Amino acid sequence: MADYWWAVLGLVLIIEGVAPLLFPNRWRSYLKKIAEQPTAQMQQLGGILVIAGVLLLIFFAP
C-alpha cells in the first residue's frame, strides 16, 4: 500500500513541475495573478480541488 502513495507523490511532483520547466515566464505571471486574488476565492478554489481529489480517489483507487 505504501508503494501506491510513493507513486502518487511522484506523479504529483511530475505534474506540478511541468509548467515551471517548460513555461517559466508564463508560470511566474500566473502565480502573480493567483496571489492577487481575494482570500475567500482562494479558499473556495482550494475546497473544490480537495473535493475533486477525494472523489477521484473514491472512484478510481484500487
Secondary structure, DSSP 4 states (H G I P E B T S, - for coil): -HHHHHHHHHHHHHHHHHHHHH-HHHHHHHHHHHHTS-HHHHHHHHHHHHHHHHHHHHHH--
